[in-house]
Amino acid sequence: MNKCKRCFLYELAGKEDIYAHVQRTRALLADNEKASDQKYKERLEICRECDSLLEATCLKCGCYVEIRALKIDSRCPVKRW
C-alpha cells in the first residue's frame, strides 16, 4: 500500500475519528487562542509542501499538523511558519 506523503487527516481513509478530534479541539479553543481560518489554511499549505509531512504527521516533532496549526501561538518545529 502506498503512503500518502502529503495528505492531511481529513483526506486519509480510516482517520475520520482523529479528524473529528481536530474539529472538536478547534471548537473548544477560545477565539483569542485560535489561529484565523486564513492563517490556519496558510499554515497547512506550507506543511503540505514540507518533506517532513507524512500521513498528516510532522516527522520533526510527531504532531498532527492539523492540530498544531490550530493555536495562534503554535510554531512550526523547523520555523517555516
ROSEFI-439550 format. One record per atom (N, C-alpha, C): residue number from 1; residue in one letter; atom name; x, y, z. Coordinates in steps of 0.001 Angstrom, whole numbers, plus 500000, padded with zeros to 6 digits. Last residue first. Example, Ala and Ser with C-alpha at 12.3 -4.5 7.8 and 13.67 -1.06 7.14 Angstrom:
<atoms>
<atom seq="2" type="S" atom="N" px="512850" py="497750" pz="507080"/>
<atom seq="2" type="S" atom="CA" px="513670" py="498940" pz="507140"/>
<atom seq="2" type="S" atom="C" px="512900" py="500030" pz="507870"/>
<atom seq="1" type="A" atom="N" px="513190" py="494310" pz="507800"/>
<atom seq="1" type="A" atom="CA" px="512300" py="495500" pz="507800"/>
<atom seq="1" type="A" atom="C" px="513200" py="496700" pz="507800"/>
</atoms>
This chain:
<atoms>
<atom seq="81" type="W" atom="N" px="506665" py="528393" pz="509613"/>
<atom seq="81" type="W" atom="CA" px="505598" py="529342" pz="509926"/>
<atom seq="81" type="W" atom="C" px="505605" py="529639" pz="511412"/>
<atom seq="80" type="R" atom="N" px="509061" py="527156" pz="509611"/>
<atom seq="80" type="R" atom="CA" px="508506" py="527525" pz="508303"/>
<atom seq="80" type="R" atom="C" px="507308" py="528443" pz="508451"/>
<atom seq="79" type="K" atom="N" px="510541" py="526058" pz="511792"/>
<atom seq="79" type="K" atom="CA" px="510397" py="527514" pz="511597"/>
<atom seq="79" type="K" atom="C" px="509951" py="527918" pz="510200"/>
<atom seq="78" type="V" atom="N" px="510388" py="523494" pz="512430"/>
<atom seq="78" type="V" atom="CA" px="511511" py="523858" pz="511562"/>
<atom seq="78" type="V" atom="C" px="511383" py="525313" pz="511091"/>
<atom seq="77" type="P" atom="N" px="508100" py="523349" pz="514002"/>
<atom seq="77" type="P" atom="CA" px="509384" py="522958" pz="514605"/>
<atom seq="77" type="P" atom="C" px="510601" py="523259" pz="513725"/>
<atom seq="76" type="C" atom="N" px="505937" py="526150" pz="513929"/>
<atom seq="76" type="C" atom="CA" px="506478" py="525015" pz="513189"/>
<atom seq="76" type="C" atom="C" px="507829" py="524642" pz="513805"/>
<atom seq="75" type="R" atom="N" px="504028" py="527109" pz="516777"/>
<atom seq="75" type="R" atom="CA" px="505102" py="527348" pz="515818"/>
<atom seq="75" type="R" atom="C" px="505495" py="526041" pz="515147"/>
<atom seq="74" type="S" atom="N" px="501123" py="528668" pz="518223"/>
<atom seq="74" type="S" atom="CA" px="501911" py="527487" pz="517843"/>
<atom seq="74" type="S" atom="C" px="502964" py="527875" pz="516812"/>
<atom seq="73" type="D" atom="N" px="499418" py="530737" pz="518816"/>
<atom seq="73" type="D" atom="CA" px="500806" py="530864" pz="519255"/>
<atom seq="73" type="D" atom="C" px="501665" py="529626" pz="518963"/>
<atom seq="72" type="I" atom="N" px="496946" py="529950" pz="517794"/>
<atom seq="72" type="I" atom="CA" px="497569" py="531153" pz="517275"/>
<atom seq="72" type="I" atom="C" px="499055" py="531242" pz="517635"/>
<atom seq="71" type="K" atom="N" px="496333" py="526556" pz="517020"/>
<atom seq="71" type="K" atom="CA" px="496544" py="527607" pz="518021"/>
<atom seq="71" type="K" atom="C" px="497365" py="528756" pz="517458"/>
<atom seq="70" type="L" atom="N" px="496291" py="524836" pz="514703"/>
<atom seq="70" type="L" atom="CA" px="495084" py="525449" pz="515257"/>
<atom seq="70" type="L" atom="C" px="495354" py="526665" pz="516140"/>
<atom seq="69" type="A" atom="N" px="498578" py="523496" pz="513974"/>
<atom seq="69" type="A" atom="CA" px="498265" py="524742" pz="513268"/>
<atom seq="69" type="A" atom="C" px="497056" py="525480" pz="513842"/>
<atom seq="68" type="R" atom="N" px="498467" py="521146" pz="515491"/>
<atom seq="68" type="R" atom="CA" px="499475" py="522164" pz="515796"/>
<atom seq="68" type="R" atom="C" px="499096" py="523510" pz="515181"/>
<atom seq="67" type="I" atom="N" px="496422" py="519789" pz="514105"/>
<atom seq="67" type="I" atom="CA" px="496218" py="520219" pz="515492"/>
<atom seq="67" type="I" atom="C" px="497221" py="521312" pz="515845"/>
<atom seq="66" type="E" atom="N" px="497494" py="519325" pz="511625"/>
<atom seq="66" type="E" atom="CA" px="496202" py="519995" pz="511689"/>
<atom seq="66" type="E" atom="C" px="495854" py="520435" pz="513106"/>
<atom seq="65" type="V" atom="N" px="499783" py="517845" pz="512143"/>
<atom seq="65" type="V" atom="CA" px="499934" py="519248" pz="511762"/>
<atom seq="65" type="V" atom="C" px="498606" py="520000" pz="511844"/>
<atom seq="64" type="Y" atom="N" px="500255" py="515922" pz="514860"/>
<atom seq="64" type="Y" atom="CA" px="499380" py="516038" pz="513701"/>
<atom seq="64" type="Y" atom="C" px="499381" py="517514" pz="513342"/>
<atom seq="63" type="C" atom="N" px="503744" py="515618" pz="515821"/>
<atom seq="63" type="C" atom="CA" px="502371" py="516099" pz="515972"/>
<atom seq="63" type="C" atom="C" px="501572" py="515872" pz="514705"/>
<atom seq="62" type="G" atom="N" px="506422" py="514956" pz="515585"/>
<atom seq="62" type="G" atom="CA" px="505476" py="513883" pz="515843"/>
<atom seq="62" type="G" atom="C" px="504026" py="514323" pz="515977"/>
<atom seq="61" type="C" atom="N" px="508457" py="516642" pz="514834"/>
<atom seq="61" type="C" atom="CA" px="508010" py="516703" pz="516232"/>
<atom seq="61" type="C" atom="C" px="506991" py="515621" pz="516592"/>
<atom seq="60" type="K" atom="N" px="509244" py="515841" pz="512254"/>
<atom seq="60" type="K" atom="CA" px="510197" py="516544" pz="513117"/>
<atom seq="60" type="K" atom="C" px="509774" py="516525" pz="514576"/>
<atom seq="59" type="L" atom="N" px="507150" py="514786" pz="510868"/>
<atom seq="59" type="L" atom="CA" px="508220" py="513863" pz="511248"/>
<atom seq="59" type="L" atom="C" px="509271" py="514526" pz="512138"/>
<atom seq="58" type="C" atom="N" px="503861" py="515419" pz="511401"/>
<atom seq="58" type="C" atom="CA" px="505153" py="516083" pz="511241"/>
<atom seq="58" type="C" atom="C" px="506239" py="515134" pz="511738"/>
<atom seq="57" type="T" atom="N" px="501251" py="513744" pz="509721"/>
<atom seq="57" type="T" atom="CA" px="502130" py="513829" pz="510878"/>
<atom seq="57" type="T" atom="C" px="503428" py="514541" pz="510522"/>
<atom seq="56" type="A" atom="N" px="499774" py="513199" pz="507498"/>
<atom seq="56" type="A" atom="CA" px="499253" py="514219" pz="508414"/>
<atom seq="56" type="A" atom="C" px="500131" py="514433" pz="509649"/>
<atom seq="55" type="E" atom="N" px="501551" py="511396" pz="506111"/>
<atom seq="55" type="E" atom="CA" px="500226" py="510998" pz="506605"/>
<atom seq="55" type="E" atom="C" px="499746" py="511900" pz="507730"/>
<atom seq="54" type="L" atom="N" px="504201" py="513375" pz="506680"/>
<atom seq="54" type="L" atom="CA" px="503871" py="512013" pz="506269"/>
<atom seq="54" type="L" atom="C" px="502558" py="511621" pz="506924"/>
<atom seq="53" type="L" atom="N" px="506363" py="516032" pz="506209"/>
<atom seq="53" type="L" atom="CA" px="504963" py="515646" pz="506376"/>
<atom seq="53" type="L" atom="C" px="504753" py="514235" pz="505843"/>
<atom seq="52" type="S" atom="N" px="508875" py="516900" pz="505586"/>
<atom seq="52" type="S" atom="CA" px="508704" py="516251" pz="506892"/>
<atom seq="52" type="S" atom="C" px="507256" py="515865" pz="507171"/>
<atom seq="51" type="D" atom="N" px="508882" py="518363" pz="503297"/>
<atom seq="51" type="D" atom="CA" px="509345" py="516972" pz="503197"/>
<atom seq="51" type="D" atom="C" px="509171" py="516201" pz="504501"/>
<atom seq="50" type="C" atom="N" px="506097" py="520510" pz="502757"/>
<atom seq="50" type="C" atom="CA" px="507266" py="520137" pz="503563"/>
<atom seq="50" type="C" atom="C" px="507607" py="518654" pz="503410"/>
<atom seq="49" type="E" atom="N" px="503745" py="521223" pz="501608"/>
<atom seq="49" type="E" atom="CA" px="504941" py="521274" pz="500761"/>
<atom seq="49" type="E" atom="C" px="506203" py="520786" pz="501483"/>
<atom seq="48" type="R" atom="N" px="501968" py="521133" pz="503726"/>
<atom seq="48" type="R" atom="CA" px="501758" py="520213" pz="502602"/>
<atom seq="48" type="R" atom="C" px="502998" py="520150" pz="501710"/>
<atom seq="47" type="C" atom="N" px="502782" py="523292" pz="505301"/>
<atom seq="47" type="C" atom="CA" px="503071" py="521921" pz="505738"/>
<atom seq="47" type="C" atom="C" px="502954" py="520932" pz="504580"/>
<atom seq="46" type="I" atom="N" px="501692" py="525356" pz="503786"/>
<atom seq="46" type="I" atom="CA" px="503143" py="525301" pz="503988"/>
<atom seq="46" type="I" atom="C" px="503548" py="523888" pz="504395"/>
<atom seq="45" type="E" atom="N" px="499009" py="524699" pz="504095"/>
<atom seq="45" type="E" atom="CA" px="499599" py="524675" pz="502753"/>
<atom seq="45" type="E" atom="C" px="501130" py="524653" pz="502823"/>
<atom seq="44" type="L" atom="N" px="498705" py="525128" pz="506842"/>
<atom seq="44" type="L" atom="CA" px="498577" py="523774" pz="506290"/>
<atom seq="44" type="L" atom="C" px="499148" py="523675" pz="504889"/>
<atom seq="43" type="R" atom="N" px="499045" py="527921" pz="506988"/>
<atom seq="43" type="R" atom="CA" px="499971" py="527013" pz="507675"/>
<atom seq="43" type="R" atom="C" px="499915" py="525617" pz="507081"/>
<atom seq="42" type="E" atom="N" px="496802" py="528763" pz="505540"/>
<atom seq="42" type="E" atom="CA" px="498156" py="529102" pz="505083"/>
<atom seq="42" type="E" atom="C" px="499185" py="528163" pz="505705"/>
<atom seq="41" type="K" atom="N" px="494730" py="527831" pz="507186"/>
<atom seq="41" type="K" atom="CA" px="494883" py="527297" pz="505828"/>
<atom seq="41" type="K" atom="C" px="496276" py="527573" pz="505275"/>
<atom seq="40" type="Y" atom="N" px="495234" py="529457" pz="509460"/>
<atom seq="40" type="Y" atom="CA" px="495215" py="528002" pz="509566"/>
<atom seq="40" type="Y" atom="C" px="495446" py="527365" pz="508193"/>
<atom seq="39" type="K" atom="N" px="494846" py="532003" pz="508393"/>
<atom seq="39" type="K" atom="CA" px="496173" py="531635" pz="508904"/>
<atom seq="39" type="K" atom="C" px="496292" py="530114" pz="508992"/>
<atom seq="38" type="Q" atom="N" px="492060" py="531818" pz="507806"/>
<atom seq="38" type="Q" atom="CA" px="493039" py="532072" pz="506745"/>
<atom seq="38" type="Q" atom="C" px="494442" py="531648" pz="507176"/>
<atom seq="37" type="D" atom="N" px="490961" py="531426" pz="510328"/>
<atom seq="37" type="D" atom="CA" px="490780" py="530406" pz="509297"/>
<atom seq="37" type="D" atom="C" px="491809" py="530575" pz="508183"/>
<atom seq="36" type="S" atom="N" px="493354" py="532346" pz="512888"/>
<atom seq="36" type="S" atom="CA" px="492241" py="532643" pz="511981"/>
<atom seq="36" type="S" atom="C" px="492125" py="531516" pz="510949"/>
<atom seq="35" type="A" atom="N" px="494040" py="530327" pz="515717"/>
<atom seq="35" type="A" atom="CA" px="494531" py="530973" pz="514503"/>
<atom seq="35" type="A" atom="C" px="493312" py="531258" pz="513627"/>
<atom seq="34" type="K" atom="N" px="492678" py="530816" pz="518961"/>
<atom seq="34" type="K" atom="CA" px="492605" py="530201" pz="517635"/>
<atom seq="34" type="K" atom="C" px="493341" py="531026" pz="516592"/>
<atom seq="33" type="E" atom="N" px="492597" py="532266" pz="521272"/>
<atom seq="33" type="E" atom="CA" px="493595" py="531196" pz="521186"/>
<atom seq="33" type="E" atom="C" px="493708" py="530606" pz="519780"/>
<atom seq="32" type="N" atom="N" px="490477" py="533967" pz="521188"/>
<atom seq="32" type="N" atom="CA" px="491810" py="534582" pz="521288"/>
<atom seq="32" type="N" atom="C" px="492939" py="533551" pz="521283"/>
<atom seq="31" type="D" atom="N" px="488328" py="532158" pz="521191"/>
<atom seq="31" type="D" atom="CA" px="488639" py="532926" pz="519982"/>
<atom seq="31" type="D" atom="C" px="490040" py="533531" pz="520025"/>
<atom seq="30" type="A" atom="N" px="489231" py="529063" pz="522748"/>
<atom seq="30" type="A" atom="CA" px="488686" py="530416" pz="522823"/>
<atom seq="30" type="A" atom="C" px="489118" py="531181" pz="521577"/>
<atom seq="29" type="L" atom="N" px="488586" py="525780" pz="521556"/>
<atom seq="29" type="L" atom="CA" px="489527" py="526877" pz="521766"/>
<atom seq="29" type="L" atom="C" px="488790" py="528212" pz="521844"/>
<atom seq="28" type="L" atom="N" px="486625" py="523994" pz="520820"/>
<atom seq="28" type="L" atom="CA" px="486830" py="524255" pz="522243"/>
<atom seq="28" type="L" atom="C" px="487783" py="525414" pz="522527"/>
<atom seq="27" type="A" atom="N" px="486810" py="523750" pz="518071"/>
<atom seq="27" type="A" atom="CA" px="485585" py="524309" pz="518640"/>
<atom seq="27" type="A" atom="C" px="485758" py="524687" pz="520112"/>
<atom seq="26" type="R" atom="N" px="489299" py="522445" pz="517848"/>
<atom seq="26" type="R" atom="CA" px="489127" py="523810" pz="517321"/>
<atom seq="26" type="R" atom="C" px="487903" py="524482" pz="517936"/>
<atom seq="25" type="T" atom="N" px="488601" py="519964" pz="518954"/>
<atom seq="25" type="T" atom="CA" px="489626" py="520792" pz="519578"/>
<atom seq="25" type="T" atom="C" px="489486" py="522237" pz="519128"/>
<atom seq="24" type="R" atom="N" px="486758" py="519036" pz="517071"/>
<atom seq="24" type="R" atom="CA" px="486325" py="519289" pz="518454"/>
<atom seq="24" type="R" atom="C" px="487313" py="520204" pz="519168"/>
<atom seq="23" type="Q" atom="N" px="488455" py="518769" pz="514839"/>
<atom seq="23" type="Q" atom="CA" px="487316" py="519677" pz="514784"/>
<atom seq="23" type="Q" atom="C" px="486809" py="520023" pz="516187"/>
<atom seq="22" type="V" atom="N" px="490213" py="516810" pz="515789"/>
<atom seq="22" type="V" atom="CA" px="490729" py="518117" pz="515369"/>
<atom seq="22" type="V" atom="C" px="489594" py="519136" pz="515389"/>
<atom seq="21" type="H" atom="N" px="488400" py="514697" pz="516100"/>
<atom seq="21" type="H" atom="CA" px="489066" py="515258" pz="517281"/>
<atom seq="21" type="H" atom="C" px="489643" py="516637" pz="516961"/>
<atom seq="20" type="A" atom="N" px="487865" py="514175" pz="513454"/>
<atom seq="20" type="A" atom="CA" px="486765" py="514678" pz="514281"/>
<atom seq="20" type="A" atom="C" px="487330" py="515285" pz="515565"/>
<atom seq="19" type="Y" atom="N" px="490321" py="513071" pz="512762"/>
<atom seq="19" type="Y" atom="CA" px="489956" py="514376" pz="512206"/>
<atom seq="19" type="Y" atom="C" px="488799" py="514986" pz="512995"/>
<atom seq="18" type="I" atom="N" px="490070" py="510670" pz="514143"/>
<atom seq="18" type="I" atom="CA" px="491113" py="511608" pz="514532"/>
<atom seq="18" type="I" atom="C" px="490796" py="512991" pz="513990"/>
<atom seq="17" type="D" atom="N" px="487963" py="509491" pz="512755"/>
<atom seq="17" type="D" atom="CA" px="487827" py="509734" pz="514189"/>
<atom seq="17" type="D" atom="C" px="488876" py="510731" pz="514685"/>
<atom seq="16" type="E" atom="N" px="488991" py="509232" pz="510152"/>
<atom seq="16" type="E" atom="CA" px="487883" py="510143" pz="510399"/>
<atom seq="16" type="E" atom="C" px="487730" py="510474" pz="511878"/>
<atom seq="15" type="K" atom="N" px="490856" py="507608" pz="509103"/>
<atom seq="15" type="K" atom="CA" px="491330" py="508563" pz="510111"/>
<atom seq="15" type="K" atom="C" px="490224" py="509551" pz="510501"/>
<atom seq="14" type="G" atom="N" px="489972" py="506066" pz="507023"/>
<atom seq="14" type="G" atom="CA" px="490206" py="505400" pz="508299"/>
<atom seq="14" type="G" atom="C" px="490680" py="506332" pz="509395"/>
<atom seq="13" type="A" atom="N" px="491603" py="507894" pz="504503"/>
<atom seq="13" type="A" atom="CA" px="490566" py="506929" pz="504859"/>
<atom seq="13" type="A" atom="C" px="490949" py="506249" pz="506166"/>
<atom seq="12" type="L" atom="N" px="492586" py="511194" pz="504622"/>
<atom seq="12" type="L" atom="CA" px="493017" py="509818" pz="504817"/>
<atom seq="12" type="L" atom="C" px="491863" py="508928" pz="505250"/>
<atom seq="11" type="E" atom="N" px="491798" py="513808" pz="504616"/>
<atom seq="11" type="E" atom="CA" px="491950" py="513147" pz="503316"/>
<atom seq="11" type="E" atom="C" px="492269" py="511657" pz="503443"/>
<atom seq="10" type="Y" atom="N" px="491869" py="514771" pz="507156"/>
<atom seq="10" type="Y" atom="CA" px="490565" py="514739" pz="506504"/>
<atom seq="10" type="Y" atom="C" px="490609" py="514043" pz="505151"/>
<atom seq="9" type="L" atom="N" px="494647" py="514685" pz="507685"/>
<atom seq="9" type="L" atom="CA" px="493737" py="513718" pz="508279"/>
<atom seq="9" type="L" atom="C" px="492408" py="513625" pz="507554"/>
<atom seq="8" type="F" atom="N" px="496452" py="515205" pz="504609"/>
<atom seq="8" type="F" atom="CA" px="496016" py="515601" pz="505931"/>
<atom seq="8" type="F" atom="C" px="494992" py="514596" pz="506423"/>
<atom seq="7" type="C" atom="N" px="499333" py="514193" pz="502707"/>
<atom seq="7" type="C" atom="CA" px="497902" py="514216" pz="502996"/>
<atom seq="7" type="C" atom="C" px="497659" py="514709" pz="504406"/>
<atom seq="6" type="R" atom="N" px="501836" py="513630" pz="501446"/>
<atom seq="6" type="R" atom="CA" px="501405" py="514992" pz="501748"/>
<atom seq="6" type="R" atom="C" px="499893" py="515095" pz="501939"/>
<atom seq="5" type="K" atom="N" px="502184" py="510828" pz="501187"/>
<atom seq="5" type="K" atom="CA" px="503148" py="511671" pz="501882"/>
<atom seq="5" type="K" atom="C" px="502579" py="513013" pz="502301"/>
<atom seq="4" type="C" atom="N" px="500518" py="508091" pz="501591"/>
<atom seq="4" type="C" atom="CA" px="500245" py="509419" pz="501049"/>
<atom seq="4" type="C" atom="C" px="501111" py="510412" pz="501804"/>
<atom seq="3" type="K" atom="N" px="501939" py="505024" pz="500773"/>
<atom seq="3" type="K" atom="CA" px="501696" py="506032" pz="501802"/>
<atom seq="3" type="K" atom="C" px="501461" py="507362" pz="501110"/>
<atom seq="2" type="N" atom="N" px="500591" py="502189" pz="499148"/>
<atom seq="2" type="N" atom="CA" px="501352" py="503432" pz="499094"/>
<atom seq="2" type="N" atom="C" px="500957" py="504357" pz="500222"/>
<atom seq="1" type="M" atom="N" px="500838" py="498821" pz="500000"/>
<atom seq="1" type="M" atom="CA" px="500000" py="500000" pz="500000"/>
<atom seq="1" type="M" atom="C" px="500883" py="501242" pz="500000"/>
</atoms>
